Amino acid sequence: MSADPVQISDSAEFTVDAVERALQQLYYDPDMTQKSMAQKWLTQAQASRQAWHFSWALLSPDKVPEIQFFGASTLHTKITLHWSNLTPEQRESLRSQLIARVIQFACGPKMVLTRLSVALASLILHALLDSWPTAVPDLLQAFQSGDGAAEGAARYLALLEIIAVLPEELQSRSHPMERRAQLQGALAQEWSSLCPILHQLLYQDGSEGRVKEQVLRCVASWFALDVDMCKSEDLLEDCFALLKEPQLFDTAVETIVSALSQPDCQRYADTLLKMIPLVLGLQEQLKRAVEDRDMETSHGICRIAVALAETHCKTLLEKVAHWQGFQALVSMILSCTSIPGHYPVDETSSSLTLTFWYTLQDDISSLEMEKQTLYLRIYRPVYFQLVDVLLLKAHFPSEQDYTSWSSDDKEQFRTYRVDISDTLMYVYELLGPELLRNLYDKLGALLTDKTLSSSWQDIEAMLFGFQSVAETVDISYSDVIPGLIGLIPLITANNVQLAETIMLTIGSLAEWLADHSLMLPGILRVVLQALSSADLSVATVSTLKRLCRECRHDLRPHADNILAASQDSLIKRIHKSTQSMWLMQALGYLLSALPDEEVPEKLLPLLSPYIQQLETLTNQTPDPSSKLSVVHVLGLLSGLFSTLDLNKRGEASEVGGAGRTQPRPSNPVVVVLQQVFPLIQTLLSKWLKETEVVGAACVMFEKSMRTLVCGFAPLVTQLCELIGQLFTVFPQASVLDLTRQLVHVFACEKEHFASITALLELITNVTMSVFQHGARDYPDVVDSFMQLHIQVLKRKPDLYLSKGLDIKVVFYCGILSFKFPEAPTVKSTCILFTELISHCEDIPAVREVLQEDGTLLLQTLLEAISGQAPGGLLEHVAEVLFSLSRRCPSLLLAQLREALLPNGFPSILLRPQQKDRFCQQVLREQVSKWRMRDIVKEFALMCQGLPGTEFAASY
């Protein structure tokens, strides 16, 4: 069903008929353009003065619910944003009309009733502190009068709807901090009068389920206001009682959890203590739910127990005289953690409890020593029980069951095990080395005691526990690690999950093995054997990489074996491209620790197959298959060159660091790069427009440069020529990123200054051509171009003294970049101009372009401030203005006033006085960029007509 297009014009057309036609178009017109036009027009209609009138007409009983809903929404919008436009008499009339309409719609439709209730709530919040302090009692009186059972029930539901949305409206709207506190305090004072009414509605004769559910919603809503918990004890007991009613169970759980989760409730410690027996009283219901596999009920009860114990743990611990009640609550939570079954297929409750164990541990450690000693004696055994429970919950199901799980279930289980791992790591802080001893004894018994029947899941869980602790905790002083290393070769890994965990456990012990190299040979055999398994690819390759990184200096006797096993798996393509790159990184670490004379003889056999493959690929016609091969080989070279560092023995070198180590003669990496450079050049000539191939080649050169640093110097001239050829034919962001790295490393080197200057000139001219022909389709190129010139300005601004490098081109490209909708591009542009302006004194061309076209820059900045820039970027725009104010105050003085001179610019909502004030503020601010941000934000609100609104408070 289609409607005639709505003409978007002046406010005189915001009539009831026009609004209805626009709504018809919005709801039913299949043309998205027409829908968008209708949406925009309706938004304008809601902001108009006529909206105060047509909104009531749209609420007429003969209108359809969708139109009535828009009328109610319009009232809410007007009250929220335009309350200040009303006189006191109009506000009084509005209040009366709104209450009458809420009563009128008490029987529905529900969506209209809710929206009217929200509008009335907004009105109350505007008037509560001055003109209508008795709002809540007045509402209670207005809605409790009336005859007829049906009408009475409907009135109660309408009253409860208003009561429920009132705190929600306060929470959802932005208010100045002081006013919010005043409103919250005023509402909280009414709680004592509401409690008896809510209690009465729960238990009066004939009270239907809908009324009880709405009462529960009110309780949850009002607890967010930090109401007096002591006055709520009876209501909370009512909520616990309603957990026995299945149709109200979920709502009662939400209400109780909301009430118990309020962090400020620690002031009501005695009331919290009274809640413990109520929670413990749910244990029988929890037991039945677990037996019946009622996951919803068990989940809800666990949420309640955790809400009380976790939120108020320290408060309850401080009440030492009641330690037994809290211990019973902790035991209940432990039973929730140990609910039978596998998460998330058989149960979903155990994950809720994990953060509680962190909280309990932290809160115990924060107590004074006497209490701490008491509670450690009580809860240390509980934490040992917890470890057993967590390792049991981490068990994999049988292979048959696991195969039947969905991919989503498997992912949730993986995440669950990560959470368990984090919890075990944290528990180690409490239990210390005794935890590892406990795990080691159990693992040893499983592997050596023939009288014990064990499954692979049992062994895997023990290793998982070791790995969880060793991954992040310093275990260098543990006396059980040598024994664990000795046990690992005894494990028969006939299951993928078990084999993975063995690998990951070895990886977590890499730092320990670096200090205990005698243990390496046996462990290394296990890892290299697993390298031939595709199923174990991620775990095995990452473990070998960690061993090669941490233990590289002790692996020289094993280098041939590692290289042979790695080359074999690479040639057979056992691993995916990503893991193959990791493997090359591992070999890079390994080769970095070998003597200089051994590196070439190890490197050549490793790389020969790939150099040959590149030669073959240069002779092939480009197709999808050969493209994948090219990217794969370049990725392998990237991986190797990113870690093969012969300049520093130890950690990989940092890029651009002071005091660079001079390269050794005939660095084999440089030799290899020089050998493959012509091959790569030939390949790229065939794949010029394939961003994936060009990107892979650029990454290879970039990583090589990061590792070699000044050792890359012999390749700089060639690389500059290649970059120029690539960018001239088809501009790509990866090429600019590689150029940025070249500038960072070599721009300050005299012998490369000319090459880099020529390359920068070419790139800048080509990019100007891109802008002339439409750069909108290349936001990544524009972003990288901005970042490249930021790097030049920071690293070597002297490059702009070159006659061939026109700073004006960079300036005008930056101006055009402000129009892009992509936030990263605009952010980079702002940073570029901030850097550019900082050089207005030492680079004459910068000063010149600012004098000629500074007004254009300011006009562009003002357009961005007025709302045309992507969201969240005002602070970066403000920094450009701040840089102008500090570096070029005299230019700014003349040009800012000129930029603001046109009427209606940058917004028709601005008055001349506001423009003048903005000019004065900007010109005065030369000290604090934070203050400049505030000035710009305030001006942006003025441009949008929003100063002084609730939106402004949160801006």
LINRA-V134173 format. One record per pair of residues at least 12 apart in sequence whose ideal C-beta (glycine too) atoms are under 8 Angstrom apart, sorted by sequence separation. I is the first residue (numbers start at 1). GAP is how many residues later the second one is. If there is no record, write none. Layout:
I:GAP / I:GAP
This chain:
6:12 / 25:12 / 26:12 / 58:12 / 59:12 / 124:12 / 143:12 / 240:12 / 285:12 / 286:12 / 289:12 / 338:12 / 364:12 / 446:12 / 447:12 / 591:12 / 617:12 / 723:12 / 817:12 / 865:12 / 25:13 / 26:13 / 58:13 / 59:13 / 143:13 / 170:13 / 202:13 / 219:13 / 239:13 / 243:13 / 316:13 / 336:13 / 337:13 / 446:13 / 527:13 / 531:13 / 570:13 / 617:13 / 647:13 / 648:13 / 684:13 / 743:13 / 837:13 / 864:13 / 922:13 / 57:14 / 102:14 / 170:14 / 201:14 / 336:14 / 488:14 / 509:14 / 548:14 / 569:14 / 570:14 / 647:14 / 683:14 / 701:14 / 742:14 / 767:14 / 921:14 / 941:14 / 6:15 / 23:15 / 56:15 / 79:15 / 101:15 / 102:15 / 143:15 / 144:15 / 260:15 / 286:15 / 364:15 / 647:15 / 723:15 / 767:15 / 814:15 / 900:15 / 940:15 / 6:16 / 22:16 / 26:16 / 55:16 / 58:16 / 143:16 / 219:16 / 239:16 / 240:16 / 285:16 / 286:16 / 336:16 / 337:16 / 443:16 / 446:16 / 527:16 / 528:16 / 613:16 / 614:16 / 617:16 / 647:16 / 723:16 / 861:16 / 4:17 / 54:17 / 55:17 / 170:17 / 198:17 / 239:17 / 309:17 / 336:17 / 337:17 / 488:17 / 506:17 / 527:17 / 566:17 / 646:17 / 647:17 / 680:17 / 742:17 / 743:17 / 918:17 / 3:18 / 98:18 / 102:18 / 466:18 / 488:18 / 544:18 / 646:18 / 701:18 / 767:18 / 814:18 / 900:18 / 937:18 / 6:19 / 22:19 / 23:19 / 55:19 / 140:19 / 143:19 / 282:19 / 334:19 / 360:19 / 443:19 / 587:19 / 614:19 / 719:19 / 723:19 / 814:19 / 861:19 / 900:19 / 5:20 / 22:20 / 54:20 / 55:20 / 139:20 / 167:20 / 198:20 / 219:20 / 236:20 / 239:20 / 309:20 / 333:20 / 337:20 / 442:20 / 443:20 / 506:20 / 527:20 / 566:20 / 613:20 / 680:20 / 739:20 / 861:20 / 3:21 / 4:21 / 98:21 / 99:21 / 166:21 / 198:21 / 308:21 / 309:21 / 484:21 / 506:21 / 566:21 / 646:21 / 739:21 / 789:21 / 918:21 / 3:22 / 98:22 / 282:22 / 361:22 / 544:22 / 646:22 / 720:22 / 763:22 / 810:22 / 814:22 / 897:22 / 1:23 / 2:23 / 19:23 / 22:23 / 51:23 / 55:23 / 75:23 / 139:23 / 216:23 / 236:23 / 282:23 / 333:23 / 393:23 / 394:23 / 439:23 / 443:23 / 524:23 / 610:23 / 646:23 / 719:23 / 857:23 / 896:23 / 139:24 / 194:24 / 305:24 / 309:24 / 485:24 / 502:24 / 503:24 / 523:24 / 562:24 / 563:24 / 739:24 / 833:24 / 918:24 / 3:25 / 98:25 / 279:25 / 484:25 / 562:25 / 644:25 / 763:25 / 764:25 / 811:25 / 914:25 / 2:26 / 3:26 / 19:26 / 51:26 / 52:26 / 216:26 / 279:26 / 357:26 / 394:26 / 439:26 / 440:26 / 610:26 / 716:26 / 810:26 / 858:26 / 896:26 / 1:27 / 2:27 / 18:27 / 46:27 / 51:27 / 232:27 / 305:27 / 306:27 / 393:27 / 439:27 / 503:27 / 520:27 / 563:27 / 610:27 / 736:27 / 896:27 / 2:28 / 42:28 / 46:28 / 95:28 / 194:28 / 305:28 / 463:28 / 481:28 / 485:28 / 502:28 / 562:28 / 641:28 / 760:28 / 785:28 / 786:28 / 914:28 / 2:29 / 5:29 / 8:29 / 45:29 / 94:29 / 279:29 / 357:29 / 807:29 / 14:30 / 47:30 / 136:30 / 212:30 / 229:30 / 306:30 / 330:30 / 390:30 / 436:30 / 607:30 / 716:30 / 854:30 / 892:30 / 893:30 / 6:31 / 14:31 / 46:31 / 163:31 / 191:31 / 302:31 / 305:31 / 481:31 / 499:31 / 520:31 / 524:31 / 559:31 / 673:31 / 782:31 / 786:31 / 892:31 / 5:32 / 6:32 / 8:32 / 46:32 / 91:32 / 95:32 / 216:32 / 276:32 / 459:32 / 507:32 / 559:32 / 641:32 / 694:32 / 760:32 / 910:32 / 8:33 / 11:33 / 212:33 / 229:33 / 275:33 / 390:33 / 436:33 / 489:33 / 503:33 / 510:33 / 528:33 / 532:33 / 607:33 / 712:33 / 713:33 / 909:33 / 910:33 / 14:34 / 47:34 / 191:34 / 217:34 / 220:34 / 224:34 / 302:34 / 390:34 / 435:34 / 467:34 / 475:34 / 482:34 / 485:34 / 488:34 / 489:34 / 499:34 / 513:34 / 517:34 / 520:34 / 524:34 / 528:34 / 531:34 / 541:34 / 606:34 / 712:34 / 724:34 / 728:34 / 854:34 / 858:34 / 889:34 / 909:34 / 6:35 / 15:35 / 19:35 / 47:35 / 187:35 / 199:35 / 203:35 / 213:35 / 216:35 / 220:35 / 223:35 / 301:35 / 460:35 / 463:35 / 470:35 / 476:35 / 481:35 / 488:35 / 504:35 / 507:35 / 520:35 / 531:35 / 555:35 / 559:35 / 669:35 / 699:35 / 702:35 / 706:35 / 710:35 / 717:35 / 720:35 / 724:35 / 727:35 / 731:35 / 782:35 / 907:35 / 909:35 / 8:36 / 14:36 / 49:36 / 91:36 / 191:36 / 192:36 / 195:36 / 199:36 / 202:36 / 212:36 / 216:36 / 219:36 / 223:36 / 226:36 / 229:36 / 272:36 / 476:36 / 486:36 / 489:36 / 499:36 / 500:36 / 503:36 / 507:36 / 510:36 / 514:36 / 532:36 / 694:36 / 698:36 / 702:36 / 705:36 / 709:36 / 710:36 / 713:36 / 716:36 / 720:36 / 723:36 / 727:36 / 731:36 / 807:36 / 907:36 / 909:36 / 11:37 / 14:37 / 68:37 / 95:37 / 188:37 / 191:37 / 195:37 / 198:37 / 302:37 / 387:37 / 460:37 / 464:37 / 467:37 / 471:37 / 475:37 / 482:37 / 485:37 / 489:37 / 493:37 / 499:37 / 503:37 / 506:37 / 510:37 / 513:37 / 514:37 / 517:37 / 521:37 / 524:37 / 528:37 / 532:37 / 537:37 / 545:37 / 549:37 / 552:37 / 556:37 / 695:37 / 698:37 / 701:37 / 705:37 / 808:37 / 854:37 / 858:37 / 862:37 / 885:37 / 889:37 / 906:37 / 907:37 / 11:38 / 16:38 / 20:38 / 187:38 / 188:38 / 209:38 / 213:38 / 216:38 / 217:38 / 220:38 / 224:38 / 226:38 / 229:38 / 230:38 / 233:38 / 240:38 / 298:38 / 456:38 / 460:38 / 463:38 / 467:38 / 470:38 / 485:38 / 488:38 / 500:38 / 501:38 / 504:38 / 513:38 / 520:38 / 524:38 / 531:38 / 537:38 / 541:38 / 545:38 / 548:38 / 552:38 / 555:38 / 556:38 / 567:38 / 571:38 / 669:38 / 670:38 / 677:38 / 684:38 / 688:38 / 694:38 / 713:38 / 717:38 / 720:38 / 724:38 / 728:38 / 775:38 / 782:38 / 790:38 / 807:38 / 811:38 / 815:38 / 826:38 / 850:38 / 854:38 / 858:38 / 862:38 / 885:38 / 907:38 / 11:39 / 15:39 / 19:39 / 27:39 / 76:39 / 92:39 / 103:39 / 188:39 / 192:39 / 195:39 / 199:39 / 209:39 / 216:39 / 219:39 / 220:39 / 223:39 / 229:39 / 232:39 / 236:39 / 243:39 / 436:39 / 444:39 / 456:39 / 459:39 / 463:39 / 466:39 / 470:39 / 476:39 / 496:39 / 500:39 / 503:39 / 504:39 / 507:39 / 510:39 / 511:39 / 537:39 / 544:39 / 547:39 / 548:39 / 559:39 / 563:39 / 567:39 / 637:39 / 669:39 / 695:39 / 698:39 / 702:39 / 710:39 / 713:39 / 716:39 / 720:39 / 724:39 / 727:39 / 731:39 / 760:39 / 783:39 / 786:39 / 793:39 / 800:39 / 806:39 / 807:39 / 14:40 / 69:40 / 72:40 / 79:40 / 83:40 / 91:40 / 99:40 / 103:40 / 188:40 / 191:40 / 195:40 / 202:40 / 219:40 / 228:40 / 230:40 / 272:40 / 276:40 / 387:40 / 440:40 / 447:40 / 496:40 / 499:40 / 503:40 / 507:40 / 510:40 / 514:40 / 532:40 / 534:40 / 542:40 / 545:40 / 549:40 / 552:40 / 553:40 / 674:40 / 689:40 / 694:40 / 698:40 / 705:40 / 716:40 / 723:40 / 851:40 / 855:40 / 858:40 / 859:40 / 866:40 / 867:40 / 885:40 / 886:40 / 16:41 / 56:41 / 68:41 / 75:41 / 117:41 / 121:41 / 125:41 / 160:41 / 184:41 / 191:41 / 230:41 / 233:41 / 237:41 / 240:41 / 244:41 / 298:41 / 386:41 / 424:41 / 428:41 / 439:41 / 443:41 / 456:41 / 460:41 / 464:41 / 467:41 / 506:41 / 510:41 / 533:41 / 534:41 / 538:41 / 541:41 / 545:41 / 548:41 / 552:41 / 603:41 / 667:41 / 670:41 / 674:41 / 677:41 / 681:41 / 688:41 / 689:41 / 691:41 / 694:41 / 761:41 / 764:41 / 768:41 / 771:41 / 775:41 / 779:41 / 783:41 / 787:41 / 790:41 / 794:41 / 808:41 / 812:41 / 815:41 / 850:41 / 854:41 / 858:41 / 865:41 / 866:41 / 881:41 / 885:41 / 16:42 / 59:42 / 69:42 / 73:42 / 76:42 / 80:42 / 120:42 / 124:42 / 184:42 / 229:42 / 236:42 / 240:42 / 243:42 / 436:42 / 448:42 / 456:42 / 463:42 / 466:42 / 470:42 / 532:42 / 537:42 / 541:42 / 544:42 / 548:42 / 563:42 / 669:42 / 670:42 / 673:42 / 684:42 / 688:42 / 757:42 / 760:42 / 764:42 / 767:42 / 771:42 / 775:42 / 783:42 / 786:42 / 790:42 / 793:42 / 797:42 / 801:42 / 807:42 / 811:42 / 815:42 / 818:42 / 834:42 / 23:43 / 61:43 / 69:43 / 72:43 / 76:43 / 79:43 / 83:43 / 88:43 / 99:43 / 107:43 / 229:43 / 272:43 / 273:43 / 313:43 / 350:43 / 421:43 / 425:43 / 437:43 / 440:43 / 444:43 / 447:43 / 531:43 / 559:43 / 563:43 / 691:43 / 756:43 / 761:43 / 779:43 / 782:43 / 786:43 / 789:43 / 793:43 / 800:43 / 818:43 / 826:43 / 830:43 / 837:43 / 855:43 / 862:43 / 863:43 / 882:43 / 23:44 / 65:44 / 68:44 / 72:44 / 75:44 / 79:44 / 117:44 / 121:44 / 125:44 / 260:44 / 272:44 / 383:44 / 387:44 / 424:44 / 425:44 / 429:44 / 433:44 / 436:44 / 440:44 / 443:44 / 447:44 / 545:44 / 667:44 / 670:44 / 740:44 / 761:44 / 765:44 / 768:44 / 776:44 / 826:44 / 855:44 / 862:44 / 882:44 / 56:45 / 106:45 / 113:45 / 117:45 / 121:45 / 125:45 / 156:45 / 280:45 / 310:45 / 424:45 / 428:45 / 433:45 / 436:45 / 541:45 / 663:45 / 670:45 / 677:45 / 736:45 / 743:45 / 747:45 / 757:45 / 760:45 / 764:45 / 768:45 / 771:45 / 783:45 / 786:45 / 790:45 / 793:45 / 797:45 / 800:45 / 815:45 / 818:45 / 831:45 / 834:45 / 838:45 / 59:46 / 65:46 / 69:46 / 76:46 / 250:46 / 257:46 / 261:46 / 265:46 / 266:46 / 269:46 / 273:46 / 276:46 / 286:46 / 306:46 / 310:46 / 313:46 / 317:46 / 421:46 / 422:46 / 425:46 / 433:46 / 634:46 / 753:46 / 758:46 / 764:46 / 767:46 / 779:46 / 786:46 / 793:46 / 797:46 / 800:46 / 811:46 / 818:46 / 827:46 / 830:46 / 834:46 / 837:46 / 841:46 / 859:46 / 20:47 / 23:47 / 65:47 / 72:47 / 79:47 / 107:47 / 114:47 / 117:47 / 118:47 / 121:47 / 122:47 / 249:47 / 253:47 / 257:47 / 260:47 / 265:47 / 269:47 / 302:47 / 306:47 / 309:47 / 313:47 / 317:47 / 383:47 / 384:47 / 417:47 / 421:47 / 425:47 / 433:47 / 599:47 / 663:47 / 664:47 / 731:47 / 733:47 / 737:47 / 740:47 / 744:47 / 748:47 / 757:47 / 789:47 / 823:47 / 826:47 / 830:47 / 833:47 / 837:47 / 840:47 / 859:47 / 882:47 / 885:47 / 106:48 / 113:48 / 117:48 / 121:48 / 125:48 / 249:48 / 253:48 / 256:48 / 260:48 / 263:48 / 266:48 / 277:48 / 280:48 / 293:48 / 334:48 / 383:48 / 387:48 / 420:48 / 425:48 / 661:48 / 662:48 / 663:48 / 733:48 / 736:48 / 740:48 / 743:48 / 747:48 / 748:48 / 757:48 / 822:48 / 823:48 / 831:48 / 840:48 / 106:49 / 121:49 / 262:49 / 266:49 / 269:49 / 273:49 / 276:49 / 280:49 / 283:49 / 286:49 / 290:49 / 298:49 / 299:49 / 303:49 / 310:49 / 314:49 / 318:49 / 330:49 / 337:49 / 660:49 / 732:49 / 736:49 / 739:49 / 743:49 / 747:49 / 819:49 / 821:49 / 823:49 / 827:49 / 830:49 / 834:49 / 838:49 / 129:50 / 164:50 / 250:50 / 253:50 / 257:50 / 261:50 / 269:50 / 276:50 / 279:50 / 286:50 / 290:50 / 299:50 / 302:50 / 306:50 / 313:50 / 317:50 / 343:50 / 380:50 / 421:50 / 596:50 / 655:50 / 660:50 / 663:50 / 731:50 / 733:50 / 734:50 / 737:50 / 823:50 / 826:50 / 830:50 / 833:50 / 837:50 / 879:50 / 882:50 / 19:51 / 106:51 / 114:51 / 118:51 / 122:51 / 136:51 / 160:51 / 249:51 / 253:51 / 256:51 / 260:51 / 298:51 / 302:51 / 309:51 / 320:51 / 323:51 / 327:51 / 331:51 / 334:51 / 338:51 / 380:51 / 384:51 / 387:51 / 588:51 / 592:51 / 655:51 / 733:51 / 736:51 / 737:51 / 740:51 / 744:51 / 818:51 / 837:51 / 878:51 / 881:51 / 103:52 / 106:52 / 260:52 / 273:52 / 276:52 / 280:52 / 283:52 / 295:52 / 314:52 / 323:52 / 330:52 / 334:52 / 337:52 / 345:52 / 387:52 / 580:52 / 584:52 / 588:52 / 592:52 / 657:52 / 736:52 / 743:52 / 747:52 / 59:53 / 105:53 / 129:53 / 133:53 / 137:53 / 140:53 / 157:53 / 161:53 / 164:53 / 168:53 / 171:53 / 276:53 / 279:53 / 293:53 / 295:53 / 299:53 / 314:53 / 318:53 / 337:53 / 342:53 / 584:53 / 587:53 / 588:53 / 591:53 / 592:53 / 630:53 / 653:53 / 656:53 / 743:53 / 879:53 / 129:54 / 136:54 / 140:54 / 157:54 / 160:54 / 164:54 / 167:54 / 295:54 / 317:54 / 320:54 / 338:54 / 376:54 / 384:54 / 577:54 / 581:54 / 584:54 / 585:54 / 588:54 / 589:54 / 592:54 / 653:54 / 655:54 / 878:54 / 879:54 / 103:55 / 128:55 / 153:55 / 156:55 / 160:55 / 163:55 / 166:55 / 167:55 / 170:55 / 323:55 / 334:55 / 338:55 / 342:55 / 577:55 / 580:55 / 581:55 / 584:55 / 585:55 / 588:55 / 652:55 / 878:55 / 881:55 / 102:56 / 137:56 / 165:56 / 168:56 / 337:56 / 580:56 / 583:56 / 584:56 / 588:56 / 593:56 / 653:56 / 59:57 / 129:57 / 136:57 / 140:57 / 149:57 / 157:57 / 160:57 / 164:57 / 167:57 / 243:57 / 581:57 / 582:57 / 585:57 / 586:57 / 587:57 / 588:57 / 592:57 / 630:57 / 878:57 / 125:58 / 128:58 / 136:58 / 153:58 / 160:58 / 163:58 / 167:58 / 243:58 / 317:58 / 577:58 / 581:58 / 585:58 / 638:58 / 875:58 / 878:58 / 128:59 / 163:59 / 342:59 / 580:59 / 634:59 / 641:59 / 874:59 / 877:59 / 878:59 / 102:60 / 345:60 / 627:60 / 396:61 / 611:61 / 618:61 / 631:61 / 635:61 / 638:61 / 642:61 / 647:61 / 875:61 / 395:62 / 614:62 / 631:62 / 634:62 / 638:62 / 641:62 / 642:62 / 645:62 / 647:62 / 874:62 / 395:63 / 627:63 / 630:63 / 634:63 / 637:63 / 641:63 / 644:63 / 645:63 / 874:63 / 345:64 / 396:64 / 611:64 / 615:64 / 618:64 / 622:64 / 635:64 / 642:64 / 643:64 / 647:64 / 344:65 / 351:65 / 354:65 / 358:65 / 361:65 / 365:65 / 395:65 / 603:65 / 607:65 / 611:65 / 614:65 / 618:65 / 622:65 / 627:65 / 631:65 / 634:65 / 635:65 / 638:65 / 642:65 / 354:66 / 357:66 / 361:66 / 395:66 / 570:66 / 614:66 / 617:66 / 627:66 / 630:66 / 634:66 / 638:66 / 641:66 / 874:66 / 394:67 / 641:67 / 344:68 / 351:68 / 354:68 / 358:68 / 361:68 / 596:68 / 600:68 / 611:68 / 618:68 / 622:68 / 343:69 / 344:69 / 354:69 / 357:69 / 361:69 / 392:69 / 599:69 / 603:69 / 614:69 / 343:70 / 357:70 / 391:70 / 394:70 / 342:71 / 391:71 / 394:71 / 600:71 / 865:71 / 344:72 / 343:73 / 391:73 / 867:73 / 391:74 / 865:74 / 866:74 / 865:75 / 867:76 / 866:77 / 867:77 / 387:78 / 865:78 / 866:78 / 655:86 / 656:88 / 655:89 / 656:89 / 655:90 / 80:93 / 549:94 / 399:96 / 396:101 / 175:775 / 174:776 / 173:777 / 174:777 / 176:777 / 175:778 / 174:779 / 174:780 / 84:864 / 81:868 / 81:869 / 80:870 / 81:870
